[in-house]
C-alpha cells in the first residue's frame, strides 16, 4: 500500500529515480545488486536513525552497487528554502520547498525539558478554514506525499545532529488537516514508529485533528500505539461552528463517539484554545467538563497566537490560569501550554506560505 500511495502522490514531482522511502524500488535495487539484507538495513539506519548524509549512507553499501543506488534513488524530495530561529525561546522554523515549488513549514521546538519536538505539515495549505488559523487563509493546494512528510523529519534530524540532538516527538500539527490526507499520514506514522525505519515510540507520535470523525475512527483501528489530539476549542456546538466550519459536518456527539474508540488504547489529548469572551466563560467550562465526562483525556489549554487578518483576542493570563485551576479542581488532567516561536510566526495557528514565485 505504501508504494502504491507514494507513487501516486509523487507522480510528476520526483525525477531521475524513486524515493528512498519506496520499499519496492529499494528492494529491487538490493536484489539486482545481490546486496545482503543486513547491509541494506545498515543503509536504511544510516539515513533514518543516524541522520547521515546521502554519500555517507551510500558508503555503507558495497562499492560496486553504489552507482546503481545513486542513480536509481532520489535521497530527498524537499529542500530547505529558509530557516528562522526565535531569539526568545530557541524554536526554529524551517520553510521547505517541494519539487513543484510549493512552500511548507515545520517547526522545531526545544523546550527546557530537553526533549526536542517537531511539528510537521501534512498538506500544502488547508481546506478547513478555521477562523483562528493563518494556514486556512492560504487555501488548499494539495496533499503531501509520504516522502514529503518523512523528509521533514529526516532533514531536521540532520540539522540537529551537530547540536547533539534528535527529534524525540513528532506532532502532525503543522500546515494542513492530517486526517484529510489520511493514507499518506498513516503510512508516514507507521514508518516513524517502525523499528526498521525511524524507530520512534508510538507515544511520541501525535496526530492532531480538527475533528474528522471517520479519520479518528480509522486512527483508533490502525494506529493504536500512537496518540490522537482533538482540536476541540469549544464544547458548545454553536460556538464551535462559528470557529471551525468542519464542526457542521461532525457535531460534538459524533466526535465524542469517535473519542471513545480512540481512548480505548490510552489517553487522548484535547486541545482547547482560550479566546476572550468566546471560549473562556463559565458556560464554556461547564460544557467542556460535560463533554469530557469520564473519558481518559488530557486537556491542553492553548493561548491564542495572533496574525494579520484575524480579529479574535486571546484570554488573559489570569483568565487562562483560573480556567485551568477550576478544571483541575474537578479532577481533570490539565496543562496550561506556553507558545514557542511566536516572534518568528512559528506558533500554533501562525503557519502560512504560498507557492514560490519563479522568475
N, C-alpha and C positions, 0 to 999 in steps of 0.2 A: 504493500500500500504506500509506503514511503516513497519508493522510486516513481510510482505512477503519479502521485500528487506532486512531487518535486519537479518531475519532468514537465508536467503541465504548467506549473507556476513559473518555471524558468524559461519556458519556450520564448525564444527571441531575445532573452536577456543575457545569456551566457554564451560566449563564442569561443571556439577553439578547444572545447573539451567538456567533460561532465564535472559537476560539483563534487568536491571531496566527500560530501555527505550522501551521495548516491551510492548506496551499498552495492548494488548490482554492477555498476560500472567499475568500482574499485575491485570487486571480486573478480571480474572478467580480466582486469589487468594482472591481478595476482596469479590467476590460473595460467594466463598466457606466458607469464614470465617465470612460472614454477617457483613463486615466492612462498616460503613456508608460512602457514597461518600465524605462527608465533612472531615472525618478523613483521607481518602486516599489523599485528596487534601493537607492536612497539612503534610502528609508524603512526598509527592512529593515536596512541598515547602521547607521542611527541606533539601532535597537533592539538589534541583536545584537552589533555591533562597537564602537559608540561609547558604550554604556551610557546612552543618552538616556532621559529620562522619556517618558511617553506623549504629553503635549501637545507636548513638544519634537520628538518624532518626527513627529507629525501636521503640524507646521508645515512640514515638507519638502514636503507634498502641496499641490496647488492648492487654494485656499480653497473652491471650490465642491464639492469631494468630501470635505472633512474631516469633515463631519457624517455622511456615509454610513459612512465608516470608523470614526468614533467610535461610532456606533450598531450597526454590523454586526460589530465585533470586540471580543473581550474581551482586554485587554492582559496581564492576569495571572490565573493560576488559584490562585496561592499568596499568602499574606500573611505578613509577619514577625510571629510571636507573641511571641518572646522572643529576646534576644541576650545572650550572656555572653562576656566576654573573660578570658583567662588573665592572671594577674598575674606569671607566671613566664616565659613564652616568647612571648606575643603571639598565640597561637592564639585563634580566636574560634568559638564555637558558635552557630549560628542555628537556632532552632526555628520551622519554618514550619507554618502552619495551612492545611489543604486546604479545598476547597469543602464537603466533608461533615464538617468538624470533626475530622478526624484531625490528629495532630501528627507531623511528621517532622523529622529533624535533618540539617544539613550542617555541615561543619567547615572553616573557613578556616585554612590553615597558612602561616605567614610565616617560613620558615627563614632562616638567616643568609645563604644564597646570594642572597636577594632575589627568587627566583622563586616567586611565590605559587601555592599548590596548593589545590585544593578537593576534599574528599571528599563525594560526593553519595549520596543514598539512591535506591533503585530500587523499594522496596516499603514498605508500612506494616507494620512488624514483619518477622518472618522465620519460615519453616517448617522451617529446618534444625536448630534446637535444639542448636547446638554448645555444649559444656559450658563453654567459656571466654569466651562472648559473652553480654553482658547483653541484646542485642536479642532473642535467642531466648526469653527469659523472658516477653516480652510477647505471644508467639504471632504468628500471621499474620492480617492483616485483608484486605488487597487489594494488587494491583499498582498502581504509579504509572503514570500516563499519560505519553506523550511530552511533553506540555506541562508536566506537573508536574516532570518530570526537568529539562527545559531551563530552566524558570523558576528553579530553584535557581541555575544558572549566571548567568543574566541579572540576577537581583536581587542576587546577591553582587557582580557586576561594578559594578552601580550604586552599591552601598555602598562599594566600594573606590575609586570614581572620585575622591572627594575626597582620597584619600591618594596619588594619582598611581600607583596600582597597578591591575593587572587580572589575572584568572585566567590563568595560563600552563599549568598542569597540572590536568586533571580526572581524578579516580580514582573509579570506581564501587565504593566500599568503605564506604559509609555503612550505613544500615539496609537489610536485605534481601539476598537472593541474586540478583545481576543476571541470571544465566542461567536463572532460573526466571521471569523476566519478559523473555524473550528478544526478542520482537517490538518492544516499546517501547524497550528498552535499545539494540538495534541501530539502530533508527530515530534515536534521540537521538544516538548516537555518530556516525552519518553526518551529522547536522546540525552537530555540533560541528566536524567536520573539513571540511565543505563550504565552499569559498571564498565561496559566495553567502550563507552564514549566519554561523557563528561563526569560521570560518577558522583553527581551531587545527591544529597539526601532529599527525598521527596518532601520532607518537612521544610526544606529551604527553597522550594519552587512553588510560587504562588501565582494563580491565575485570577485576575481581578475582572469583574464584570459589572455592567450597569444593571444587569438583571435579565439575561436572555434565558428564560426558563428551560427550553428544550436543551440548550447547551449545558446548563447547570446539571440537568439530569444525566446527560451524556458524560459529563466530567465525573460525576459520582460513580458511574459504572466503569469508566476506562482508566481514570487516574486517581484511584482511592488513596494512594500514598502521598499525593500532592495536596496543596492547600488551596481552598477556594475563598475568595474575598468578594463579598457583595457590596457594591457601592449603593447603599440604601438611601442615605441622605435625608430621608423623611419617611416616617411610618404613617403619614396621613396621605391617603391616595390623591386627594385633590392638590395638595402641595407638591407631591412627587410628580404629578403630571405636568405641573407648571415648570418644574425644574428640568424634567427629563422626558422628552416625548415618547421614549420607549415604554414608559410606565403605562401608557394607554393599552399597549399590546399585552403586557404582562402585569396585571394588578397584584396587589400585595398578597392576596390569598394564594395566588398561583406561585409567587416567589417563595412564600413560606413553605408550601408543599415541596418545592424543589430543594429548599434548605434542609428540610427534614431528611431527605435522601442523602444529601451531601454530608450531613452531620453524623451519619451512621459510622463513618470511618474516622471521625475525630472532630476537633474543634474547627468551626468555620469563623471567618472574620467578617465583621460588619463594619463597613466604612461609613462614617456619619459626618457630613460637612456642617460646620457650625456657621450659620448665616443669621445675621442680626435681624430680628423680627420676622424671620421666615421659618427657621428650624430649631430655635433655641428657647422656646417658651415652655410653660408648664404643660400645656396641651400636647406639645411635641414630645416632651419627656414621657408623659403617660402613654402616649401612642407607641413610642419606642419600646417601653417596658412590656406592654401588652403584646407587641409583635414578637419580641424575643421569647417571652414565656419561659419555658424550661429547656429551650434549646441550648446545647453546649456551644456558646459563641463567645468571642472576644470582641468588644466594641472599641474601635479606634475613632476618637473624636479628632477631626481634622480642621485646622484653621483654613480659612478661605484665602487663596492667593490671587490677588487682583491682576487684571490685564486690561489693555485698552479695548474699549467697546463693550464692557460689562458694567452694569450699574448696581450689582449686588455688593453688599458690605459684609465683612466678617464680624462675628461676635467678638466682644472684648475678651481680654484675657480673664478678667474676673467672672464673666458670664460662663466662659468655657470651663473654668475651674469649678464653679458652682454646679454646673450641669454634671460634670464628672463625679463630683462628690456625692450628689444625690443618687446617681446610678450605682455607685459603689455601695452606698448605704442600703440599697435594695438588693444587694448580693450579686451584681453584675461584675464581670471582669472587664476593666476599662483601662485604656491608655489614652492620655492626652498628648497627641502627637505634635511634634515640632517640625515645621517645614525646613528643609535644607535646600540650598541653591536658589533662594528667592532672588538674590541680587543678579543672577545670570539667567533669569526666567527659566529655571530648571525644576521648579517645584510642581507639585501635582496641579494639573489644570492649566499650566502655562506653556506647554509644548506646542509649537506651531512652526511649520516650514512650508515652503512652496517648491514647485518644480524649478530646478536650476535653469536660469535663463542663459541660453547659449548664444554666443556671438554669431 
